[in-house]
Amino acid sequence: MNPKLNTFDLIVVGAGGSGLTAAIHASQRGMKVMVLEKAPKIGGTTAWSVGSFTASQTLHQKELGIQDHPDFHFEDMALFNQGKGEVDNLALRRLFVDAAAPTLHWLMDIGVVFDGPYPESHHRHPRMHNVIPNSKSFAYHLRKECARLGVTIQTHCKVLELIHENERVVGVKALLNGQDLVDYRAHSGVLLTAGDFAASKELKEKYLGPDMAKAASVNPLATGDGLHLGLQNQGFLRNAHYASALKMRFVEAAPHWIQKIPPYAFIAKTITWSLKHLPQAMIRPFVMKFITTVLGPEMTLFQSGAVMVNQSGQIIDSSSTDVVFNLVKSPGNKGFIVFDQACADRLKAWPNFISTAPGVAYAYLGDYESARKDIFHKCSRLDELAGKIGVDPQTFKTSTQGLLEASSPFFYAMGPVRSYVTITEGGLVVNENFQVLDAQSQVIEGLYAAGSNGQGGLLLEGHGHHIGWAFVSGKLAGERILKFN
């Protein structure tokens, strides 16, 4: 390849929300930008998310007369970590809350549509803004903006190592299309935005322990590539041991036409209007097709009388919130939730919901029966139900004896369900300009990180904070890199 064609001002490693946002804002400032993505398509973990963006002092809030402020948001974020003994990065939290609303508004300017704001525990005001129709909208509109600005995006390109000259990062060595070794050079440096390590057994075992290493990842490509590159080049991780995002989820549904609705702005605005104005009976089936594909069971399900069995038909203790860890320890990290008719009758209305989508709706038994037929089973005999879910009938009957009403007219099973690490918290330590620091807090020249790669110890529990940080840090990094060159 011609070396001149492989030389840029900035190389961004990872084409998720953070990387594409950074590329756009760097390009707007006159930089020639190349984005390298190992996957066949862009989007990263951002495209797998529920799509909530939590921010204060937004246009959505002002339309509803909500008087909010980033200072309040800053204070409320601390409530998520109370009593956990974790040390947060307050400087990065300050950056986040101050820039969240302007970043949300920028996404709206390029065509992304949000509904909200919705309330959430610990937030004194409704701050959660949900993307419409789904999180694929982010990648769609970011790609359009990249194309408009002339940002180059190369997929099927896995970065193997960083290139150094005179103690400065000046490029990367990459494997293109699984066969060609290519050097890409960058005058201003390399920005790591390659996502978290939820799918890296090695890093999960090192930082989170052997049980967490068995948990599946929502995004199987989230193998911590950017973090590995940083660690190999004198960077270090902060709060990597912090694991707040182990969740149970039903296995992914087969694609449905509703999930394929294009994220055009006019369609998204029509959906938003419908959510606000159409009768619930009319809009609910439509909404449920979205939310039941990405959700899992809440503890209310077990409190209503349901139990969980593993793939052998043996009981998994589901009497406490430790059920998510008990599932991980079970063979294959695979379980089925079973219950009798009495429990089923309780799961049809508030407060006994099966799942909850933040700010959107609660999902009950009828919702899953109609929207997720692939994981919903109803039989009049236990042995028949055992056959439906593929467990040993005798083991299943013995394990559930006394837990299910023997005279129940129907028995139910939902699953498979697995424990997933939805996202990990540890990120490379960075300063407020997103320069990566070494163990002595010295800048590693030419190396930057944003998103999960540049989380730097910032704790992001609560809905909408990880997505918010991805876009905020990407925007700020793209704006600030130029001043060091």
Number of C-alpha atoms within 10 A of each C-alpha: 7 6 10 9 9 14 19 20 21 29 27 29 26 31 31 27 30 35 35 32 29 32 32 25 22 25 21 16 13 11 20 21 26 26 26 27 26 24 17 10 14 27 24 26 24 24 19 15 19 22 25 27 26 30 29 30 19 22 15 22 21 12 8 10 9 17 11 18 16 19 12 14 24 19 15 16 19 16 14 15 17 9 7 8 7 12 12 17 16 14 12 22 22 17 17 25 26 20 21 25 23 18 24 23 17 14 18 15 11 14 21 25 27 24 22 21 24 18 16 16 12 14 20 13 20 20 26 28 27 24 23 24 28 24 21 23 25 26 23 18 20 25 20 13 18 21 13 10 17 15 21 15 21 20 17 17 25 22 24 16 19 21 18 15 8 7 10 15 22 25 29 23 17 22 17 19 15 11 9 10 14 17 19 23 25 22 17 25 26 29 31 27 34 35 33 28 31 30 25 19 20 15 19 25 15 14 17 17 14 14 15 22 21 21 28 23 24 22 22 13 19 21 21 25 25 29 27 19 18 28 14 12 17 15 24 22 24 20 22 20 17 16 19 16 15 20 22 24 24 23 20 16 15 10 9 12 8 12 15 11 14 14 24 16 18 11 15 23 18 12 20 18 12 14 17 12 10 12 10 13 8 11 15 15 13 14 20 21 20 18 21 23 21 18 20 21 20 17 18 15 24 22 14 19 18 23 23 26 24 21 20 17 23 19 21 20 16 21 14 11 12 10 19 22 19 16 26 23 18 20 12 14 21 22 29 25 22 25 25 25 18 17 21 21 12 17 22 16 14 11 13 23 21 25 24 17 16 18 18 15 14 19 26 22 20 13 20 20 15 13 22 21 12 16 20 19 19 19 16 15 15 22 15 15 21 22 11 15 20 13 19 15 18 12 15 21 17 13 16 20 11 9 15 21 16 15 11 14 12 18 24 21 23 23 22 21 22 24 28 25 25 25 24 27 26 26 29 32 27 29 18 15 18 28 26 30 24 19 11 8 13 14 18 19 19 23 25 29 34 35 31 31 33 37 29 30 25 23 25 22 17 19 21 21 20 25 22 28 30 28 30 28 32 30 27 23 28 30 19 17 25 16 8 11 9
